[in-house]
């Protein structure tokens, strides 16, 4: 139980609340970063490299997002009601 609570805290997730998808937020952020990378001249600048790393992280999070909707962080039937 401790590990579950710890992981939820690190992920900034309240396990007592219903899952909220970040898919739209991530897609918007990815589009903005793609445009910013183009404006900064690609990954040839320090800022472009940083943006490219952030873009990769967000794409990875987006790939994981559908899995999050299939399994919620909190299953009342398994863990009981929140106290």
Secondary structure, 3 states (H helix, E strand, C coil): CHHHHHHHHHCCCCCCCCCCCCHHHHHHHHHHHHHHHHHCCHHHCHHHHHHHHHHHHHHHHHHHHHHHHHCCCCCHHHHCCCC
